Every structure is written in C-alpha cells, then in structure tokens.
Amino acid sequence: MPTPPARTYTLGFWLMCLSSFLFFLSFNLLLPELPDHLSRLGGTGWSGQPLHGADYKGFIIALFTLTAGLSRPFSGKLADTVGRIPVMVFGSLVCFVCGFFYPWALTVTGFLGLRLLHGFSTGFKPTGTAAFIADIVPVERRGEAMGLLGVTGSLGMAVGPAFGSWVATHFSLNTMFYCSSGAALLSLLVQGTLTETLPVAQRQRFHWGLLKLKWKEVLEPRVTAPAVVTLLNLFPYGALLTVVPDQSRLLGLTGEGKGLFYICYTVASLAVRLVAGRASDTHGRVPVLRWSTAVLGLGLALLVWSPSVPVFLAAAVIFGLGTGLNSPTLYAWTIDLSHPEHRGRGVATMYIALEVGIGLGALLAGWIFDNHPARLPWVHGMSLGCVVLALGYLLALRRDVARAL
C-alpha cells in the first residue's frame, strides 16, 4: 500500500475531484431530456415489431445500470492489476464516444442499444476513482475525503440537468449531446496529468486473460454489509430518475424547470457531504448510516404525498440531505472493510450493489408508473419500503459490530 502523503489533499486529489465533476456532468446533463426524447422516437425492434418510446422509459436507466453492474467485476480486477488510471481512462472514453453518437441513434432500438453501451462508463470510471483516492489519503481522513470527492461529483450532477435542459431549450438536443461528449473528453484529459498509485509490484500489462474471472474475483465477501445497504438505499434513486421528469411536468415544471428537482436534491446533498464524512470518521459508519437512512425515508414519505410543487421540492431537499449523509459513509465503510490488495474488487462489489439497486428501481418504477399519474404514489411507496428494510438491517447489526464499523 502506498505511503500516505504528508499533506492530506495533494494536487492529485484535487485533479481527481475535477475529473469526477466533469464525468458526472457529462452523463447527468442528459437525464431530464431523455424520457421525452425517447417518447418521440419511433421505429421497429430487431423482430420487426413496432416499438414506442413512451413504453420504454424505465430502460433509460435500467440498461445503463445493467452494463455498469456487469462490468464492475472486470473494472475491479483491472484496477487491482493493470492500474487505477487505465480503468478511469476507459470509462471516460466510453462516455465521450457515446455522447457523440446519440444524435445518430434515431430509433428506439438504436437509442436503447447506445444506453446499454454508455453504462460501461460508470462501470469503470468511479471504480478506479474510489481506489485512487483511497490510495492517497490517510485512513483517519477517509470519510472526509470521500465526502469532498462526493461534493465535486454532486456538483456535476447538480449543474448537469439544469445545463442540459438549458442547452436543449436554447440550442438543440444534438448540441446537448455534443456538450456531454465534450465534458467527458475534458475529464479524460485531466486524468492524463495524474500519476498511477497502484504499487509497481502489483501492476501487470493488460492481456485478455485478465478478463477471465473466477467467482471469488466477482464479489468481495468482506463488504457484504455495505453492499446490502447500498442496494436498498439506491433503489429509490433509480425510481426517481425514471419518474421525476414526468412528475415535474405534471406539476407544471417545464422547460428549464424540469431540472429543478435535481438541483434542490443535489444542492442539499452538497451541503451535508463534508459534515457527513467527518461525522463517520468520528462517530462510526453505522451510526451515521442509521440517521441518513431515516432521513431518506422522510423524503420519500413526502413524495408519496407531494400534492404541490413546494412539497415536491421539499422532498427533494430532504432526500438530498439523506443521500449526502449516506454516500461518503458507504464509500468509506466499503474501503475500511476491503483488503488493501483487493481494494478495487471491494469498491466494485459496492458498485454492483448500487447498479442492481438503481436498475431494479428504474425497471419497477417504469412498469408500475406506465404513464399513469395516479400510480406515482405507489412508485414512491415501493421505494420507501426498501429504505425501511435498510434501516431495519442497520438496526439489527450487533452492537459490538456497529461500534467497530
């Protein structure tokens, strides 16, 4: 394991934060416009049967997370063998290429196929990023560092939807796609200035044999607890990504207003992330997660009701606060439990749980909602049920184990 630097936050740390901001900006600026874009597409599938975009909104997120989840074991192994930076470069490169080709995907099948490919970007980039950051910061500041990294990623998530809707409204949808591609390219260029942190003794030249996985290389059993909590707490996020654009429109939030929920959610998340990181370093990961999960549940309970724009946006703020408490603590807890030589695998396992949660949330939300506004409370109620399960799991952890984590 590399010797921690004398300074907690080096230039490499801040450059990685910048790269993370640009990466999350790249694919999040697409989100508010994709459901309507898919609804406008028409054509036939591989079987020649008609496909109607409005029927496939849940697949916008689900297909993206499917390939992200499937690629995690590979990205984890490659991060532990080839290096952190090559894994990140590949993820950003995929994001760049897919953003460039969205204007050419003019059928439902082509669009969904591109979403499937685009998922490889988040299957690789965040895995390498988390392992890189864990390599260069002291363990006693790990939660705080993950909080700072989360702040920059969340800034990209906050700016992205509003910027994407603005570009699409004032210029064109294709311009928005090219902006997404450009942000990914800038992220890629920033990564080129960084120095690899994987110890030389562990590094291998890439060869195709590295893509052959044994079952023990797919999941890291040491991080089962954070993986379970991640899956249950990220399920609502996938559901929200699927139905929030429609719910915003139904409440009268159109044009640039489509991204307002995401802005409120992300600003609230930003406001609490640094505090959350420090709190988990001081008070333990599990106690902080218990509180954050309860806050998530409160936000979802408001969404079940949400009869007006103020309540809708208040729910976004509360859910964002819960996420800001949750996210850096889950990252730090995962890295705490990971073996130093298999840190990439541990992070990848947590991300697999994340993608499964988001993907299932998106699929089930699309299936339940099915463009019927009266069903929106059922979508949010299902998400609330998952969060209640997560809280029960955290409360059920043995007291001695909870203190140790």
C-alpha positions in Angstrom: 0.0 0.0 0.0 1.4 3.4 -0.9 2.7 5.6 2.0 0.2 8.3 2.7 1.4 11.7 1.6 2.5 14.4 4.1 -0.4 16.6 3.0 -3.9 15.0 3.2 -5.1 16.6 0.0 -2.5 16.8 -2.8 -2.7 18.2 -6.2 -3.5 14.7 -7.5 -6.5 14.6 -5.2 -7.9 17.9 -6.4 -7.3 17.0 -10.1 -9.2 13.8 -9.5 -12.1 15.8 -8.0 -12.1 18.0 -11.1 -12.2 14.9 -13.3 -15.1 13.5 -11.3 -17.0 16.7 -11.7 -16.6 16.7 -15.5 -17.5 13.0 -15.7 -20.7 13.3 -13.7 -21.6 16.5 -15.6 -21.2 14.5 -18.8 -23.9 11.9 -18.4 -26.2 13.8 -15.9 -26.9 16.7 -18.2 -28.7 14.2 -20.5 -31.2 12.9 -17.9 -34.0 15.5 -17.9 -34.4 15.4 -21.7 -34.0 11.6 -22.3 -37.6 10.5 -21.4 -39.2 13.0 -23.7 -36.7 12.2 -26.4 -37.4 8.5 -26.2 -41.1 9.2 -26.3 -40.7 11.0 -29.6 -38.7 8.2 -31.2 -40.5 5.5 -33.3 -39.5 2.5 -35.3 -39.2 -1.2 -35.0 -37.2 -3.6 -33.0 -35.0 -6.5 -34.1 -38.1 -8.6 -34.6 -39.7 -6.1 -36.8 -42.4 -5.3 -34.3 -43.2 -1.6 -33.5 -41.5 0.0 -30.6 -43.0 3.1 -28.9 -40.5 5.1 -26.9 -43.1 6.0 -24.2 -43.3 2.3 -23.2 -39.6 2.0 -22.6 -38.8 4.9 -20.2 -37.7 2.5 -17.4 -35.0 1.2 -19.8 -33.2 4.6 -20.0 -31.7 3.9 -16.5 -32.1 0.2 -16.3 -30.0 -0.6 -19.4 -27.4 1.9 -18.4 -27.0 0.3 -15.0 -27.1 -3.2 -16.4 -23.8 -2.9 -18.2 -22.4 -0.8 -15.4 -23.1 -3.6 -13.0 -21.9 -6.4 -15.3 -18.6 -4.5 -15.9 -17.8 -3.9 -12.2 -16.1 -7.2 -11.5 -13.8 -6.6 -14.6 -13.1 -3.0 -13.6 -12.3 -4.0 -10.0 -9.9 -6.7 -11.1 -8.2 -4.5 -13.7 -7.9 -1.6 -11.1 -6.1 -4.1 -8.8 -3.8 -5.4 -11.6 -3.3 -3.0 -14.5 -3.9 0.2 -12.6 -6.4 2.7 -11.4 -5.8 5.3 -14.2 -6.2 2.9 -17.2 -9.6 1.9 -15.7 -10.7 5.5 -15.3 -9.5 6.4 -18.8 -11.5 3.6 -20.4 -14.7 4.8 -18.5 -14.3 8.4 -19.7 -13.5 7.3 -23.2 -16.8 5.3 -23.4 -18.7 8.4 -22.1 -17.1 10.6 -24.8 -17.9 8.2 -27.7 -21.5 7.6 -26.6 -22.3 11.3 -26.2 -21.0 11.9 -29.7 -23.2 9.1 -31.2 -26.6 9.9 -29.5 -27.6 12.3 -32.4 -27.3 9.3 -34.8 -29.4 6.9 -32.7 -32.8 7.7 -34.4 -34.7 4.6 -33.5 -35.9 3.2 -30.2 -33.6 0.1 -30.7 -30.6 2.2 -31.6 -31.1 4.6 -28.6 -31.5 1.8 -26.1 -28.5 0.0 -27.5 -26.4 3.1 -27.0 -27.7 3.4 -23.4 -26.5 -0.2 -22.9 -23.0 0.7 -24.2 -23.0 4.0 -22.2 -23.3 2.1 -18.9 -19.7 0.8 -19.3 -18.6 4.3 -18.5 -19.9 4.3 -14.9 -18.8 0.6 -14.6 -15.2 1.7 -14.9 -14.6 5.3 -14.0 -15.9 5.5 -10.4 -14.3 2.2 -9.5 -10.9 3.5 -10.4 -11.5 6.9 -8.8 -12.5 5.5 -5.4 -9.5 3.1 -5.4 -7.2 6.0 -6.4 -8.5 8.3 -3.7 -8.2 5.6 -1.0 -4.6 5.1 -2.0 -3.6 8.7 -1.5 -5.4 9.8 1.7 -4.8 8.7 5.3 -7.3 6.2 6.7 -8.3 8.6 9.5 -9.4 11.2 6.9 -11.0 8.7 4.5 -14.6 9.6 5.2 -13.9 13.3 4.9 -12.0 12.7 1.6 -14.9 10.7 0.2 -17.2 13.5 1.2 -15.1 16.0 -0.7 -15.0 13.7 -3.7 -18.7 13.4 -3.5 -19.1 17.1 -3.4 -17.4 17.5 -6.7 -19.4 14.6 -8.2 -22.6 16.1 -6.9 -21.8 19.5 -8.4 -21.6 17.8 -11.7 -24.9 16.1 -11.0 -26.4 19.4 -9.9 -25.1 21.5 -12.8 -25.7 18.8 -15.4 -29.5 18.5 -15.6 -30.1 22.3 -15.5 -27.3 22.9 -18.0 -28.6 20.1 -20.3 -32.1 21.5 -20.3 -30.9 25.0 -20.9 -28.8 23.9 -23.9 -31.6 21.8 -25.3 -34.1 24.7 -24.9 -31.9 27.4 -26.4 -29.9 25.5 -28.9 -30.8 21.9 -29.8 -30.9 18.4 -28.4 -28.0 17.4 -30.6 -25.9 20.3 -29.1 -26.7 18.9 -25.7 -25.4 15.5 -26.7 -22.2 17.0 -28.0 -21.7 19.0 -24.8 -22.0 15.7 -22.9 -19.3 14.3 -25.1 -17.1 17.4 -24.6 -17.3 17.2 -20.8 -16.2 13.5 -20.9 -13.2 14.5 -23.1 -12.1 17.1 -20.6 -12.4 14.6 -17.8 -10.2 12.3 -19.9 -7.6 15.0 -20.4 -7.4 15.7 -16.7 -6.7 12.1 -16.0 -3.7 12.2 -18.3 -2.0 14.5 -15.8 -2.2 12.0 -12.9 0.4 9.5 -11.6 -0.6 5.9 -11.1 -1.0 4.9 -7.4 -1.1 1.1 -7.8 2.2 -0.3 -6.4 4.6 -1.3 -9.1 4.9 -4.8 -7.6 1.1 -5.4 -8.3 1.0 -4.0 -11.8 0.6 -6.2 -14.9 0.5 -5.4 -18.6 -3.1 -5.8 -19.9 -3.8 -9.1 -21.6 -7.0 -10.7 -22.5 -6.6 -13.4 -19.8 -7.3 -10.8 -17.2 -10.9 -10.7 -18.4 -11.4 -14.3 -17.3 -12.9 -14.1 -13.9 -13.1 -16.7 -11.1 -16.2 -16.5 -8.9 -14.1 -15.2 -6.0 -13.0 -12.3 -8.2 -16.6 -11.2 -8.9 -17.7 -10.2 -5.3 -15.8 -9.4 -2.2 -17.5 -11.1 0.8 -15.8 -8.7 3.3 -18.0 -5.8 2.1 -21.4 -7.6 2.2 -22.9 -5.3 4.8 -22.3 -2.0 3.0 -23.4 -3.7 -0.3 -26.8 -4.7 1.2 -27.4 -1.2 2.5 -26.2 0.3 -0.8 -28.6 -1.8 -2.9 -31.7 -1.0 -0.7 -30.9 2.8 -0.4 -30.1 3.3 -4.1 -33.3 1.6 -5.3 -35.2 4.8 -4.7 -32.7 6.8 -6.8 -33.3 4.6 -9.9 -37.1 5.0 -9.4 -36.8 8.8 -9.1 -34.6 9.1 -12.2 -37.4 7.3 -14.1 -40.5 9.2 -12.9 -39.3 12.6 -11.7 -39.2 14.2 -15.3 -42.9 13.2 -15.8 -43.9 14.2 -12.2 -42.2 17.6 -12.7 -44.2 18.2 -15.9 -47.4 17.1 -14.3 -46.8 19.7 -11.6 -46.2 22.4 -14.2 -42.4 22.4 -14.2 -41.5 22.5 -17.8 -38.5 23.7 -19.9 -35.6 24.5 -17.7 -37.8 23.8 -14.7 -37.5 20.0 -15.5 -34.2 20.0 -13.7 -35.4 21.9 -10.6 -36.0 18.7 -8.5 -32.4 17.5 -9.3 -31.0 21.0 -8.4 -32.7 21.0 -5.0 -31.7 17.4 -4.3 -28.1 17.9 -5.3 -27.6 21.2 -3.5 -28.9 19.7 -0.3 -26.6 16.7 -0.8 -23.6 19.0 -1.3 -24.4 21.0 1.8 -24.1 18.0 4.1 -21.5 15.7 2.4 -18.4 17.2 4.1 -20.0 17.2 7.5 -21.1 13.6 6.9 -17.6 12.5 6.1 -16.2 13.9 9.2 -19.0 12.6 11.3 -18.4 9.0 10.2 -14.7 9.3 10.9 -15.5 10.4 14.4 -18.7 8.5 15.4 -18.5 5.4 13.1 -20.0 4.4 9.8 -23.1 2.5 11.0 -24.5 5.2 13.4 -24.3 7.8 10.7 -25.9 5.4 8.2 -28.8 4.8 10.5 -29.6 8.5 10.7 -29.1 9.0 7.0 -31.4 6.2 6.1 -34.1 7.6 8.3 -33.8 10.9 6.5 -34.1 9.2 3.1 -37.3 7.6 4.4 -38.7 11.0 5.4 -38.0 12.5 2.0 -39.8 9.5 0.3 -42.7 9.8 2.6 -43.2 13.4 1.4 -43.0 12.2 -2.2 -45.8 9.7 -1.6 -48.0 12.7 -0.7 -46.5 15.6 -2.7 -49.6 17.4 -4.0 -47.8 20.6 -4.9 -44.5 22.0 -6.2 -43.4 23.2 -2.7 -43.9 19.8 -1.1 -42.3 18.1 -4.2 -39.2 20.3 -3.9 -39.1 19.9 -0.1 -39.0 16.2 -0.6 -36.1 16.7 -3.0 -34.2 18.7 -0.3 -34.8 16.1 2.4 -33.9 13.2 0.2 -30.7 15.1 -0.9 -29.7 15.5 2.8 -30.1 11.8 3.4 -28.1 11.0 0.3 -25.4 13.4 1.3 -25.1 11.7 4.7 -25.3 8.2 3.1 -23.0 8.3 0.1 -19.5 9.1 1.5 -20.1 7.0 4.6 -20.9 3.9 2.4 -17.8 4.5 0.3 -15.6 4.8 3.4 -17.2 1.8 5.1 -16.6 -0.3 2.0 -12.9 0.7 1.8 -12.5 0.1 5.6 -13.6 -3.5 5.1 -11.7 -4.2 1.9 -8.3 -5.9 1.8 -5.7 -3.4 0.6 -4.6 -5.7 -2.3 -8.2 -6.1 -3.3 -9.5 -2.6 -2.8 -10.7 -2.4 -6.4 -12.7 -5.6 -6.0 -14.3 -4.3 -2.8 -15.3 -1.0 -4.4 -16.6 -2.9 -7.5 -18.8 -5.1 -5.2 -20.3 -2.0 -3.6 -20.9 -0.5 -7.1 -22.5 -3.8 -8.3 -25.0 -3.4 -5.5 -25.5 0.2 -6.4 -26.2 -0.7 -10.1 -28.6 -3.5 -9.1 -30.5 -1.2 -6.8 -30.7 1.6 -9.3 -31.6 -0.7 -12.2 -34.3 -2.5 -10.3 -35.7 0.8 -9.1 -35.8 2.1 -12.6 -37.4 -1.0 -14.1 -40.1 -1.5 -11.5 -40.8 2.3 -11.4 -41.3 2.3 -15.2 -43.5 -0.8 -15.0 -45.7 0.5 -12.2 -46.0 4.1 -13.4 -46.7 3.2 -17.1 -47.6 6.8 -17.8 -50.4 6.8 -15.3 -50.0 9.8 -12.9 -52.3 8.2 -10.3 -49.6 5.4 -9.8 -46.8 7.8 -8.7 -47.5 7.4 -5.0 -47.2 3.6 -5.5 -43.7 4.1 -7.0 -42.5 6.2 -4.1 -44.2 3.9 -1.6 -42.2 1.0 -3.0 -39.0 3.0 -2.6 -39.9 3.9 1.0 -40.3 0.2 1.7 -36.8 -0.5 0.5 -35.4 2.2 2.8 -37.3 0.9 5.8 -35.7 -2.5 5.1 -32.3 -0.9 5.0 -32.9 0.8 8.3 -34.1 -2.4 9.9 -30.9 -4.2 8.6 -28.7 -1.4 10.1 -30.5 -1.5 13.4 -30.2 -5.3 13.5 -26.4 -5.3 13.3 -24.9 -6.5 16.6 -24.0 -3.6 18.9 -20.3 -4.6 19.1 -20.1 -4.8 15.3 -21.8 -1.5 14.8 -19.3 0.2 17.2 -16.4 -1.3 15.2 -17.7 0.0 11.9 
